[in-house]
């Protein structure tokens, strides 16, 4: 015994011999009619292999709220108008044909509760289902070739033994006379519930039945209820609830103890096939008898009334048809005991999956529904793992033992026979969700492949043995009847045929007691007849031996020819297998080629879409590049025009400023000359009218001459220090002499520099001074100076994390053409995500303006000390810069003015 491969149970046998080919699980779909015409339908049959499943009104199948319609394909779809015979011809008839030829099969119905599974399997009077039609076809095919009852006998270990005629006769007598459980027979009256299941016009039989074999049929019927196996054909089946008693006839306890009926266990036979130990197998000889046995077990099956189904199956039922066959010997009389072939067909009616909320189940019904759903879930899990192992090449362990259903039929999925499934669906809109899950399971099951088992070996005897033996017996009986001899008496009766060819006996009448002639003559005739008889016997024996030798020669020749034919058939089978393998490979390659062509088409379409997108994007890019080029050209031309306009305006203003400066200088010179002349006249008058005792008044301060401005000054320099020139007004009339005071006049004292408020950016906090590189240096006196600041041209998170305040220097052109500077200030705050953010608080505006020069004359008063405050007065040129501060978003005007120190001009 070989060691098991990795991933298998150590007790598991080596893989069974298969033909190397695999067949997918055949999945069929049957749609039952609606219960009422006004009910909404959610299933539509599109073709013989496809159905369309759409969501009913008011049901949303995805999160977007859109209806999702799907199509599912099967090997074949049977609509509401398909009859039971059409369903049987397409699904069950190939399985019955395989059963007769020694191959196993499994057929089970699957669906939600109330979808028509039991009707499909069993049927009704006049509309027989798959089970009665399978029995009818089986017995119609093997009926003339059945062995006598009890020739084949079950060994209670999933095997079949062959008994001789004597033991079979004794077994029949023992069972009939002693303690045989009387099962249903074909002569009993058929119950009305199962009468006329199949019409005579719908009967059928299999082709190519081996006539040189003897057959016997055994049936068994079990149910799997709450994951326990019960025998439905057990004669003394215990009730579901009964008191438990001890051997003395008294109860074990004071209270009554309830126990469930005796359940059966699963075992593994010598061929590593699973079977139900202790299950009763009944030998049947007709379809009526077999169906009577089935109906007897059907009455014991667990059913209950629910909200969705009046007779809802509460268990999974399994009806097993086991066919035992063995070839006849060379003479066609006896059965060969060492060449028994056993095949079986399992017809499974699975209980329907259900939701307790819809069925209104309570108590025991809830437990039953939970066990049913759990077993169906285990079946689905096994199918999923089988599919994954086959498609992905994995070696995961299939959990067959989690449920009795999967554990019992695991041999079929491992390559022990053909598997088919009928999916029964109810098109009612209320069952849409359950039907959707059933469809997904059916779609997944179709992808599982089951290995095809090997065909049984050929015994090697000459075919037609049974017919030749029967023809020989019929011919011998006919000749014996013609000659008047006894029929079926063996070889001595055959010898009596020769008595008609012997000479006639002489007259045996004796007229005298002393007659010595008649008796010797009779003795002589009898001796003569005896000699002739012996001669005939010898000739007959010689002819028989000669015929036997000829027959042996013919048999040997036929046997050699049969061997040759068998070899040729073996070669043909090998060639056929090679052809099938080549066909399968060709089909696989064609499927692969179609798949690759489909992928190529998809890739070509995708490539075309991408190329179209690329061309459109390139065209858009070219269009935008051209537009950008045009905009750049327009910008350059605009810059050139603006540069020319600025240059022309600059030259124009330079000339205008030069003209105005010259005119102002000429005017000032004229005024100074007039003042000098007046001063000279005044001095002369004062000198002439001076008396010796009168103090000399202090000299008056004369107005200093203004230094001429640089004629080459540009408008930018004029805007750089916008100050207001203020001149003290002075009376141009000559004042009268007055008494001079020795103390200096307050007008001659040094002016005090006015205080101004500093900018807020000059505080003691850490600042980020953001000055873009595009800003211009105006060269003004009033410059924002921020101590303890980090100057950057572009802020970043590292710099912002080190500072508390932020200021941005922004320049723009005002409405009067001057450059205006904004200081935008804000606070730096940390964000919740760990970054930095700036919240702007206020704005300071620095504006430059050009002011005109005003000359004021100081008037002197003669009577009130005008000499003290008079004197010479000088025109002073003053410039001042004004900074306006306001809150961000404020609609008020400038708030606080900041005055700078007057800058003294050079003479």
LUMMARLO-499744 format. One record per residue (C-alpha): z, y, x; residue in three letters. Coordinates in steps of 0.001 Angstrom, whole numbers, plus 524288, in hexadecimal, padded with zeros to 5 digits. Layout:
<pts>
ZYXALA/...
</pts>
This chain:
<pts>
800008000080000UNK/7FBE180CF2805DFUNK/804C8818A4807BCUNK/802C28237D7FDE5UNK/7FC0A8303A80185UNK/8038B83CDE80334UNK/807058443E7F6E8UNK/80824837DF7EE8CUNK/814088305D7EA22UNK/817338258B7F418UNK/8164781B3A7E96BUNK/808F8820257E556UNK/7FDDF816997E862UNK/7F1E181A2F7F054UNK/7E7068212F7E903UNK/7DF90818B57DFA7UNK/7D19E814EC7E254UNK/7C85781DC67DB3CUNK/7B9C181F9E7DB79UNK/7BB1882C7A7E2E1UNK/7B5938341B7D76EUNK/7BD5C83CED7CE6DUNK/7BB85840C27C059UNK/7C16B84D037BA61UNK/7CA9B84BBE7AEEEUNK/7C28784C627A28EUNK/7C7C785734799D6UNK/7C289858C278C04UNK/7C600862BD781A7UNK/7C702860A27730AUNK/7C8D786BD176969UNK/7CF56868B175C97UNK/7CBA786FF77501BUNK/7D3D587B3074B15UNK/7DDBE8786474083UNK/7D9258838C737DAUNK/7CD1A88C03736B7UNK/7D4D78989F737A3UNK/7DB2B8951C744B2UNK/7D6DD89C55750CEUNK/7CF6E8945675AFBUNK/7D0D6896B7769A1UNK/7C79188C0B76ED2UNK/7B8D188BE476E2FUNK/7B03D88096772ADUNK/7A51A8867C77A91UNK/79E3A87A2577F39UNK/7A08486B90780BBUNK/7A86C86E2378D1CUNK/7AE3487BD978B64UNK/7B7B7882557821EUNK/7BB28890A8780E3UNK/7C97C8947277F6AUNK/7CC4E8A24277AB8UNK/7D93C8A8BF777A2UNK/7DC7E8AAC976949UNK/7DE4C8B8327637BUNK/7EAB98BF1276774UNK/7ECC18B6A17737EUNK/7EBAD8BD1B780E2UNK/7E9A98B3E978C28UNK/7EB618BD1E797A5UNK/7F3038C92679B3EUNK/7E7E68D28379892UNK/7E7A88CE7478A69UNK/7D98C8C98E78AD7UNK/7D4F68BCD8784C9UNK/7D1D38B27C78ECDUNK/7C7908A8A878A82UNK/7C5A489C637929FUNK/7BC83890B8792AAUNK/7C037882D979659UNK/7B6F2877CC799D3UNK/7B9248694B7977FUNK/7B15E85CFC79958UNK/7AE9585D8E78ACFUNK/7B38E8658177F51UNK/7B4D385F92771B1UNK/7B4AE8694976698UNK/7BAAA8685D75931UNK/7AED68610F753C1UNK/7AECB8561575DF0UNK/7B209848B975811UNK/7BB4E83E7875D84UNK/7B0368354776145UNK/7A98783FDE7695FUNK/7B6358429677067UNK/7B830834137731AUNK/7AA59832357783DUNK/7ABE683D53781FAUNK/7B9E483B3A786A0UNK/7BFCE82DD1783ECUNK/7B42582497783EEUNK/7B1ED8257D792CEUNK/7C04F82244794DCUNK/7BF828162778C23UNK/7B341811E479366UNK/7BA86813627A059UNK/7C5F180BA179AACUNK/7BCFC8002B79790UNK/7B75F800BB7A553UNK/7C4CB800327ABACUNK/7C79D80EA87AE04UNK/7D373816637A978UNK/7D34B822B07A159UNK/7DC8082D5279C81UNK/7D9C883608790D3UNK/7E3AA83FD478BD3UNK/7E37A84AED7820FUNK/7E9A4858027858BUNK/7EC2A8644D77DB1UNK/7F5EE86C5A7761DUNK/7FCF78671176A46UNK/7F47E8660075E2FUNK/7E78A86619765A2UNK/7E2CE858AC760E5UNK/7E67D84FA076C33UNK/7EBAB84475763D0UNK/7DFF78454D75AA1UNK/7D6D4844AE7664DUNK/7DDA88389D76BB0UNK/7E0DB8314575F11UNK/7D8BC837287541EUNK/7D9DA8345E745ADUNK/7D3CC82A8573C1FUNK/7C52882BDC73D08UNK/7C67E834DB748D8UNK/7CBA082BE475360UNK/7CF9C8322A7602EUNK/7CD7782E2876E33UNK/7D77D8232A76E1AUNK/7D24881ADB762B3UNK/7C44481CEE76719UNK/7C7A38187A774E0UNK/7CDEB80C1976F95UNK/7C23D80991766D0UNK/7B87880B0E771F3UNK/7C0AA8026877AD6UNK/7C19B7F6EA77173UNK/7B3847F84776D10UNK/7AF887F6A077B47UNK/7B86C7EB7377FB3UNK/7BB017E4B8772ABUNK/7B2C47D85377518UNK/7B8217D6D9782F3UNK/7C6C07D79D7803FUNK/7CFA47CCE978547UNK/7D8E47C5C477C5FUNK/7E6007CBED779E8UNK/7F00B7CA5E784E0UNK/7E6167C5A778EDEUNK/7E8917D2B279586UNK/7F7117D58779673UNK/7FE5F7E18479B53UNK/807D67DF237A690UNK/8107A7EAF67A2FDUNK/80D117F1227B01DUNK/800997F80E7AC10UNK/7F8BB7EBE77AF58UNK/7F14A7E1657A7B7UNK/7F21A7D2A77A997UNK/7E86A7C84E7A500UNK/7ED677BBE879E4EUNK/7E5F77AF5879BC1UNK/7E2907AB0278E13UNK/7EE5B7A21E78CB7UNK/7F83D7AC77790B5UNK/7F1857B6627880EUNK/7F25D7ACF277C8CUNK/800B87AA7577F18UNK/803137B91778015UNK/7FC687BB5077312UNK/804617B0D076C83UNK/811087B5D477268UNK/80E9F7C3D276E46UNK/809FC7C029760A8UNK/814BE7B66975D96UNK/820B37BACA76525UNK/823417C93D76756UNK/816637D02E7679BUNK/8173F7DE60762F0UNK/80D3D7DF0E75844UNK/804057E9D875BE6UNK/7F9317EEDF75375UNK/7ED707E60375249UNK/7DFC07E88174DEEUNK/7E1CE7E08B74185UNK/7ECE27E8FC73C9AUNK/7EA607F37C732B9UNK/7E6A68005B738F5UNK/7EF2280BE47354CUNK/7E877816B172D70UNK/7EBAC82129737A5UNK/7E2D181A8974192UNK/7D902813EA738B6UNK/7CA978169073B04UNK/7CCF181E8174750UNK/7BF4F81B7E74C3EUNK/7B32881A1574411UNK/7AA3380E8874685UNK/79F068179C749C7UNK/7A6F881DC2754BCUNK/7AA6F8114C75C23UNK/7A58080FBF769FDUNK/7A666806727758DUNK/7A4F88070B78433UNK/7993C802A178BEDUNK/798B57F9717979FUNK/7A4E07F1B6793EEUNK/7A7417E64D79D25UNK/7A56E7DA5A7947DUNK/7AA227D10979F13UNK/7B7F17D66C79E78UNK/7C3167D44879523UNK/7CA997DFDA78FA1UNK/7D7B17E2BC78984UNK/7DD497EFA878480UNK/7EB867F3FA7853FUNK/7F0C18008077F37UNK/7FD8F807C378107UNK/802918145377B13UNK/80D3A81D18780D8UNK/8123882ACF77ED1UNK/818908346E78840UNK/8232A83B76780B0UNK/82C0C84544787AEUNK/8270183FB07949AUNK/82B46831D4790B8UNK/821CC8268E78E84UNK/8232A81E617820DUNK/81B748126177DDAUNK/815D78149077044UNK/811EF8062876EB9UNK/81F55800947716FUNK/822D57F7CD7662AUNK/831977F9ED76652UNK/8312E80839769C2UNK/83E8580E65768EAUNK/840CF819A675FDEUNK/841F3827407653CUNK/8507F827C87619CUNK/8594C81BE076014UNK/867BA8189B762C2UNK/86B118114E76F02UNK/8730F8049C76D4CUNK/879637FB79776EEUNK/878A97EC9E77758UNK/884597EAB276E5DUNK/87DBB7F17476304UNK/886757FD6676346UNK/882D380B417671AUNK/8852280EF477533UNK/88BB681BA677143UNK/891CD8214076525UNK/8867B82A9476361UNK/8788A825EE76277UNK/870B68273576F3AUNK/86241829EA76DEBUNK/858508254477801UNK/849B1827E8778D2UNK/83FA381D147777BUNK/83CDA814D37836FUNK/8337381BD178C62UNK/82A1B81593795FFUNK/8287B818467A468UNK/81C6F819A97ACF5UNK/819C580FE17B7ACUNK/80F5E80D897C1E0UNK/807D1800B67C24FUNK/802C07F9867CE2FUNK/7F661801C47CE00UNK/7FEC880E3B7CDF9UNK/7FAF8811BA7C010UNK/80515817687B6D0UNK/808A3810237AA4BUNK/8136F8101A7A011UNK/81CA0804D57A2D9UNK/820497FC8C7970AUNK/815D68028878E67UNK/8109E7F9477841AUNK/802317F5AE7857CUNK/7FBC17EFB877979UNK/7EF777E76F77A84UNK/7E5CF7EB1376FE7UNK/7D90C7E4B776BFAUNK/7D2B27EEF976339UNK/7D1EC7FD9C76188UNK/7D9007FCEC75476UNK/7E44E7F55775A66UNK/7E5347FED8765DDUNK/7E54A80A9075CDFUNK/7EF9F804477544AUNK/7F8218030476071UNK/7F59681144763B0UNK/7F90D815A8755EFUNK/805B080E087564BUNK/809C48159976270UNK/8048F8224F75CEDUNK/80E3B8218B751C1UNK/819538213A75BABUNK/814AE82D037633BUNK/81D248395076310UNK/81764843BC75A38UNK/81DAB84F8D753B8UNK/81A5C85A8874A6BUNK/8193B867F4750BAUNK/814B98752974C24UNK/8075E8734675289UNK/804DB864CD74FF5UNK/8099385C2C744EDUNK/8092384FE774D79UNK/80B25854EC75B39UNK/80BB484A9C765F2UNK/8189284B8776D3FUNK/814B08420977800UNK/8093883E187809CUNK/8031B8315A77BEFUNK/7FBAB827FF784D3UNK/7F36381CE177F4DUNK/7EF5C8138278A23UNK/7E3D280A3278861UNK/7E40C7FFD279306UNK/7D83D7F6F0794A4UNK/7D9797EA5C79C95UNK/7CCF07E3667A084UNK/7C9CD7D7ED7A94CUNK/7BCDA7D13E7AC5FUNK/7B9B57C33C7A830UNK/7B7887B8647B1E5UNK/7AA3B7B30E7B5A8UNK/7A9B57AA1F7A9C6UNK/7AD317B53C7A08FUNK/7B8DB7AE1D79ABDUNK/7C5677B2107A1C1UNK/7CADE7BF437A5E6UNK/7CCDB7C21A7B456UNK/7DB2D7C53C7B5EAUNK/7DA447CC7A7C2EEUNK/7D04D7D6AB7BEDCUNK/7D6F17DDAB7B3A8UNK/7D34E7EC197B25EUNK/7DC4A7F5127AA8BUNK/7D7ED802897A600UNK/7DE8580BC779CAEUNK/7DB86817CD79496UNK/7E697821517918EUNK/7E51E829E378594UNK/7EF5E834B878633UNK/7F2D183E0E77B3CUNK/7FABB848CF781C2UNK/804288508C77973UNK/8000685E9977794UNK/80630869CF77EEDUNK/80D7F87310775F7UNK/8161B87F0A775AEUNK/822F487D9A76EB8UNK/821EB88B5E76973UNK/815AE887C5761D2UNK/81978879FA75DA6UNK/8270D87DDC75912UNK/82D018724376040UNK/83BAB8705A76043UNK/84509866867661FUNK/83E18859DC7699DUNK/830AD85FE9767C1UNK/833A8869F677262UNK/8374B85F3A77BF0UNK/82AFA8579E77888UNK/8227C863AE77A5EUNK/828EB8668D78780UNK/82647858BE78C86UNK/818438592578791UNK/815898662378E1EUNK/81C268619579AB2UNK/813DE8554479B8DUNK/8076E85D0C79907UNK/80B94866CE7A37AUNK/80D7185B957AD1CUNK/7FFCF8569F7A9CBUNK/7FA648642A7AC55UNK/801B4864FC7B951UNK/7FC56857DA7BDCFUNK/7EE8085BF47BA50UNK/7F03C868CA7C1B9UNK/7F529862007CE0EUNK/7EA3D857CA7CD5BUNK/7E051862B37CC30UNK/7E66286A1D7D78BUNK/7E6A285DF47E036UNK/7D85F85B177DD62UNK/7D32E868FA7DEA1UNK/7DBA786DFB7E9DCUNK/7DD37861637F17FUNK/7EC10861A47F089UNK/7F4CE855B67EF27UNK/7FF5685A517E5EAUNK/8075A850387DEC4UNK/803A684EF97D061UNK/8100584E967C7E8UNK/80C09843007BF67UNK/81A2483E597BDEEUNK/81EA484AE57B754UNK/819A6845BC7AA51UNK/8176C838507A480UNK/809C783C3379FF0UNK/804DD83FB47AD82UNK/80C3A8347D7B3F4UNK/805E982A777AADCUNK/7F7FD82F487AD28UNK/7F898833257BB6CUNK/7EFF68276B7BF2FUNK/7E4A882D117B773UNK/7E52C839E27BEF1UNK/7E605832357CBBAUNK/7D8FE82B7A7C91CUNK/7DC778200E7C02FUNK/7D339823B87B52FUNK/7CB9F82E0E7ADF5UNK/7D314839527A78EUNK/7CE9E8413F79BC4UNK/7D57084BA5793C0UNK/7D276851307864EUNK/7D79785EF878457UNK/7DA1B86151775ECUNK/7DADD86F97771F8UNK/7DDD98769776563UNK/7D590882EE7639AUNK/7E06D8895B75BD5UNK/7E403896CB76115UNK/7F29D8939C760DDUNK/7F0888893076B5DUNK/7E921892497747DUNK/7F3658930677F3FUNK/7F5D78845877FA1UNK/7E735881BA77F09UNK/7E51488ACC78A9AUNK/7EEB4882E6792D3UNK/7E83A8762678E8FUNK/7DAE587B5D7928BUNK/7DFD187F337A005UNK/7E5AB871AB7A206UNK/7D90486B1F79DA6UNK/7D104873B67A6C0UNK/7D9C286FEE7B221UNK/7D97D861687AEAAUNK/7CAA0860FA7AF8CUNK/7CB7D8641E7BE0CUNK/7D393857D97C11CUNK/7CBB084C457C60EUNK/7CFC983DF87C4C9UNK/7CAF4833857CE26UNK/7C19E8298F7C875UNK/7C71281B827C97DUNK/7BF8D810347CF69UNK/7B811806FC7C691UNK/7BD897F9527C503UNK/7B7657EE927CD66UNK/7AD757E52A7C7A1UNK/7B2037D7007C667UNK/7A5137D16B7CB6CUNK/7A2847C7697C0C2UNK/795AA7C5D77B9DCUNK/794DD7CF067AE49UNK/792D77C9417A0BFUNK/79C607BDE97A2AEUNK/7A2A07BF7079568UNK/795907BF9A78E55UNK/790557B3B27958DUNK/79C8A7ABE8792D3UNK/79C467AFB078494UNK/78DCA7AC9578385UNK/78FF379F3B78999UNK/79AD979C3B77FF1UNK/792B87A10A7747EUNK/786E6798E97788AUNK/78F1478CB477A7AUNK/7954B78E5776D2DUNK/7881C79050766F0UNK/78279783D176CBAUNK/78E4D77C03768FAUNK/78D267810075B2AUNK/77EC177D5975ADAUNK/781A576F8175F61UNK/78D0976E0B75654UNK/796CE76C727614FUNK/7A401772DF761AAUNK/7A49A780C4765EBUNK/7AD8778570770A3UNK/7B27F777F177449UNK/7AF8677821782ACUNK/7A72676F5F78B2BUNK/7A8A67623778383UNK/7A25876844777B8UNK/796FB76C467800BUNK/794C975E1C783CCUNK/7938C75A477758FUNK/7866C7611B775A2UNK/780F77559177CEEUNK/7846374BCD7721DUNK/7788C74FC876A34UNK/76F5A74B2177505UNK/7754673D387761EUNK/76E967315276FC3UNK/7730F72E0E761F4UNK/77D64723E275FD0UNK/77932716C7759DCUNK/77DB67126E74C93UNK/78BF370EE974CA2UNK/78C417079173FE8UNK/792496F9BD7418EUNK/78EBC6F032736E3UNK/794E06E42D73C99UNK/7A1A26E1C174379UNK/79AA06D96C74D6CUNK/790536E3E475055UNK/78F1E6E49B75F3AUNK/7832F6ED6475FA0UNK/787926FA4F75995UNK/793736FCC076216UNK/78CFA6F98D76F34UNK/7815C701D976B38UNK/78A8E70D1F767F9UNK/791D370B3C774B6UNK/7852E70B8A77C4EUNK/780A4717F077530UNK/78D7671E94777CAUNK/78CE771ADB78615UNK/77F1F72010786B3UNK/7834B72CB478065UNK/78E9272D7D789DEUNK/7855572BF17955FUNK/77C637365078FE1UNK/7881073F3F78DA1UNK/78CB973D6E79B79UNK/77F22740447A065UNK/77E7774C8C7980EUNK/78BB27509879CF9UNK/7879574EA77AAEFUNK/77B23756377A893UNK/782E4760A77A1B8UNK/78C8B761937ACDDUNK/78189762307B6AEUNK/77AB376CA27AECEUNK/7879E773BA7AD45UNK/78A4B7730C7BBD7UNK/77C777775A7BE96UNK/77DCE7825B7B4D7UNK/78AFC785F17BAB4UNK/7853C7867A7C851UNK/779EA78E9F7C340UNK/78341797827BC45UNK/78B7C798B77C88AUNK/77F5779C017D049UNK/77B767A5CD7C626UNK/789497AB427C627UNK/789367AC327D4DAUNK/77BED7B2CB7D48BUNK/780907BBD97C9DEUNK/78CFD7BE3A7D15CUNK/785627C1A17DD9FUNK/77C777CA287D59CUNK/7883F7D0457CF3DUNK/78E167D2A47DCA1UNK/781647D8BC7E104UNK/780D97E0D27D4B4UNK/78F0F7E4607D6B6UNK/78C027E8A37E49DUNK/780717F05D7DFD4UNK/788CF7F6407D534UNK/793047F99C7DF60UNK/788AA800347E788UNK/783A3807127DB81UNK/7916E80B5D7D85DUNK/792DE8107B7E621UNK/785F3817777E4CCUNK/78A2781CAB7D7A5UNK/796FF821397DD7AUNK/78F7D827A67E888UNK/7868482E0B7DEA9UNK/79219832517D673UNK/798CA837AE7E278UNK/78C5F83EC47E63DUNK/78B00843E57D873UNK/79911848417D883UNK/7970B84EBF7E5AFUNK/78A9C855167E0B8UNK/791AA859E57D49CUNK/79CBA85EF77DCFEUNK/7932A865DD7E5FAUNK/78BC786B427DA47UNK/79877870577D479UNK/79BF4876087E1A1UNK/78E6A87C037E2DBUNK/78F80881CF7D531UNK/79CDE8871C7D875UNK/797D388CEB7E51DUNK/78C12892A17DDFEUNK/79542898867D416UNK/79D9389E2D7DF05UNK/791438A33A7E5C6UNK/78CEC8A9BC7D923UNK/79A408AFF17D7C1UNK/799EE8B4867E5E8UNK/78C208B9D77E439UNK/7902D8C13E7D805UNK/79C288C6517DF02UNK/793F18CA297EAD2UNK/78A428D1107E1FCUNK/7953F8D8757DB5FUNK/79ADC8DC397E89BUNK/78D668E0827ED7CUNK/78B6A8E8D47E162UNK/798C78EED97E35AUNK/795A48F0FC7F1AAUNK/788C28F7BE7EE83UNK/78F25900417E431UNK/79A2B903D67ED7DUNK/7908E906A07F873UNK/7889090F267EF56UNK/794C99162F7EAFBUNK/799109179C7F924UNK/78BDD91D3C7FCF5UNK/78C5D926727F153UNK/799DB92B1E7F4FDUNK/795F892C4F80348UNK/78A62934C37FF6BUNK/792ED93CEF7F691UNK/79D1093E4580162UNK/792509423780AEAUNK/78D8B94C7380154UNK/79B5A951627FF5EUNK/79D6B9522180E16UNK/7909C9599E80F7AUNK/794B0962C880492UNK/7A1E29648080B0EUNK/79BC9967B181831UNK/792899715D811E6UNK/79DDA9775580A72UNK/7A5C69782A81708UNK/79A7397EC781DCCUNK/798E1988668129AUNK/7A76498B0881220UNK/7A7F398C7F820DCUNK/79CC19965D82052UNK/7A34899D8381500UNK/7B04B99DC981C3AUNK/7A9A99A2BA8289FUNK/7A2849AD5B82130UNK/7AEEC9B13881A00UNK/7B6759B13C826C9UNK/7AC8C9BA5082D64UNK/7AC599C2DE82177UNK/7BB129C4498211EUNK/7BBB39C65782FC9UNK/7B2749D1C382E8FUNK/7B9AE9D6DD822ABUNK/7C6CA9D5C78299EUNK/7C1599DC508359BUNK/7BC1A9E75482D5EUNK/7C8EA9E8E982615UNK/7D0D29E88E832BCUNK/7C8339F2E7838DEUNK/7C94B9FB5682CD0UNK/7D7F19F99982C61UNK/7D9429FCBB83ADAUNK/7D11BA08DC8393BUNK/7D937A0CFB82DA1UNK/7E5F2A0A8B834D6UNK/7E142A11E0840AFUNK/7DDB4A1D4683810UNK/7EB03A1D1D831B7UNK/7F1D5A1C2083ED2UNK/7E9F2A2796843FBUNK/7EDB4A2F7A83805UNK/7FBE4A2BB3839B4UNK/7FB95A2EE784815UNK/7F609A3C3784519UNK/8006DA3E8D83AF6UNK/80AFBA3A4984452UNK/805D9A434484EBAUNK/8061BA4EA78452EUNK/813B3A4AED840CEUNK/8185BA49DC84EB1UNK/812EAA5713851D2UNK/81992A5CF28460EUNK/82661A56A184957UNK/8258FA5ACB85779UNK/822B4A689C85427UNK/82D4CA6A04849D9UNK/8381AA634E851DEUNK/844A7A6B1485389UNK/84E68A695885EB5UNK/85A2EA65788566FUNK/8534EA5BD884DC2UNK/8536BA4D9685144UNK/84672A474285340UNK/84368A3D95848FFUNK/84095A2FD884D66UNK/832B8A2C8B84F2EUNK/82C6DA25B3843DDUNK/826A2A186984592UNK/81848A18C88451EUNK/81089A0DE983F07UNK/80B77A04B984970UNK/7FD45A025C849F3UNK/7F8B09F5A1844F8UNK/7F1D09ED8084EACUNK/7E4039EADF84AB9UNK/7E2029DD56845ABUNK/7D9CE9D42784CC9UNK/7CC789D5BC84777UNK/7C98E9C7BE84A8AUNK/7D4549C2988417FUNK/7CF899B879837D8UNK/7D3589B72C829C2UNK/7DB3C9AB1382D9BUNK/7E3B69B380836A3UNK/7E5499BD9D82C16UNK/7EA0F9B2E8822E8UNK/7F2A09ACDC82D3EUNK/7FD599B76282C64UNK/7FC799BDE781F3CUNK/805F59C90782001UNK/807429D538817F5UNK/8064C9E1E481F75UNK/80FF09EB6D81A24UNK/8101F9F9E281E96UNK/81B1BA032B81BE9UNK/81613A0EB381404UNK/81747A1BC881A9EUNK/81520A297F815E8UNK/8094DA2F5F81CA1UNK/80EEAA3D0D81AF6UNK/815CEA431D826BCUNK/8248BA42BD82465UNK/82D6AA4E8082621UNK/836B0A4EA2831BFUNK/8439BA489482E64UNK/8505BA458B834DDUNK/84F61A395183CD1UNK/85A11A2F5383CDAUNK/85E17A291E8498EUNK/85F4FA1BD884398UNK/85328A13E2842E6UNK/84C69A131183612UNK/84D3FA069382EB0UNK/83E7FA068582DF1UNK/83DD4A053083C96UNK/846869F91183D44UNK/840DB9EB8383FA4UNK/83D3E9E50E832D4UNK/844D39D8D882F1AUNK/83CDE9CC6782D97UNK/83E2F9C7DE81F9AUNK/843B79BA2A81D40UNK/83BC29AFE981684UNK/83E829A280810C6UNK/839F999734818FBUNK/8316998C5A813A3UNK/838029806880E16UNK/830E8977C9817BCUNK/8397E97D748229DUNK/8457A975EF81E1AUNK/84D9396C8482615UNK/8474F9601B820C3UNK/83D239579282765UNK/82F8495B6F82308UNK/821FC955858236AUNK/8189496097826A1UNK/80B6995C02821A7UNK/800649649B826A7UNK/7F2C295EF1824A9UNK/7E97A9600083017UNK/7DFDE967B3827AEUNK/7E913973988269FUNK/7E50A9802A82D81UNK/7EDA498804836CEUNK/7EE459957383083UNK/7F65899B9183B71UNK/7FF3C9A2C5831F6UNK/80C809A819835D8UNK/813409A18082A57UNK/812CA9930882DB7UNK/81B059887D82717UNK/8243D9836F8317BUNK/82B909770A82D94UNK/8360D972A683713UNK/8398196462838CBUNK/82C3895FFE83385UNK/8228995544836F5UNK/814B295A90836F9UNK/80A309512383278UNK/7FC159525F82E5CUNK/7FD329469B82539UNK/80A459418182011UNK/80E3A9333F820ABUNK/8198C92B0781BEFUNK/8201992A8782953UNK/820CB9395D82A54UNK/8251893B0881C34UNK/8303A9316681E1AUNK/8361793A1A828C4UNK/83615946EB82100UNK/83C3294CA0814C6UNK/83295957968115AUNK/823F29591081158UNK/81AFA964FB8124FUNK/80C1C9656081155UNK/804749711281696UNK/7F877972F880E21UNK/7EE0597D8680F8FUNK/7E4509822D80587UNK/7DBD698E13802DAUNK/7E1839978D7F8E9UNK/7D9D299EE67EEBAUNK/7D8B39AAEB7F7A1UNK/7D27D9A2ED80284UNK/7DEAA9A26A80AF9UNK/7E4A6995E08101AUNK/7F11299269808D8UNK/7FB25988C880E45UNK/803F69805E8059DUNK/8104B979C180A8FUNK/812AB96E5380137UNK/8209096922802EFUNK/8272195CFB7FDDEUNK/8321D953227FFA0UNK/83027945C980600UNK/8363C93AD27FDF1UNK/836F592C3C7FFDCUNK/83073923957F5C6UNK/835CF917187EFFFUNK/82BB390F057F752UNK/830679140680493UNK/825E791E6C8067FUNK/8264C92D548069BUNK/8223C936F37FC21UNK/82146945D37FBF9UNK/8255994DFB7F043UNK/8201795BE97F125UNK/829BF966A67ED9CUNK/823BC974277F04EUNK/8183D97B5E7F649UNK/817F6987417FF94UNK/80BB698F6D80075UNK/807F99975E80CB0UNK/7FD7F9A169809B9UNK/7F6E19AB52812F1UNK/7F1B69B84480DF6UNK/7EBBB9C4768144FUNK/7F25F9D15F810DEUNK/7ED549DF7C812B6UNK/7F3E39E9DE81BBBUNK/7FA539F52F814AFUNK/7FE14A01CE81B82UNK/8094AA092681595UNK/80D9FA16D98190EUNK/81BF2A1A0881A24UNK/81F4CA26B681363UNK/8294EA2F7B819C4UNK/832B7A37BD81244UNK/83665A44DF81757UNK/8432CA46D481042UNK/849A1A399581086UNK/848BCA357481E87UNK/83ACBA31FF81E82UNK/83A8AA343482CFFUNK/84425A295182EFCUNK/83C8CA1FB582721UNK/82F84A25AD82A14UNK/829F0A25EE8377EUNK/81E9AA1E4383BC1UNK/81C0EA120483411UNK/81393A06E5838ACUNK/80B449FE2D83073UNK/8103D9F062831B1UNK/8077B9E4BA82EFCUNK/80E959D9D082881UNK/80A5B9CC338249EUNK/8121A9C27081D13UNK/80FF79B46B818B6UNK/814849AFA980B80UNK/818349A18A80857UNK/8195D99D897FA26UNK/821CB9920E7F606UNK/821E998B9F7E8CBUNK/8257197E727E2E3UNK/81B15974357E0D4UNK/81546975887D348UNK/81B44983167D104UNK/8136998D327C985UNK/81B0E998D87CF02UNK/815F49A1ED7D953UNK/81ABC9A3237E741UNK/829549A1D37E82DUNK/82ED39A68A7F52DUNK/8278A9AE667FF2AUNK/829E49ABC180DA5UNK/8281C9B7D28162AUNK/825259B66B82485UNK/828B69BF9E82FB9UNK/81F529CAF583168UNK/8169D9C8C383CF8UNK/8146F9D488845D2UNK/806589D6B184963UNK/8022E9DA59856FEUNK/7FDCB9E882858FDUNK/
</pts>
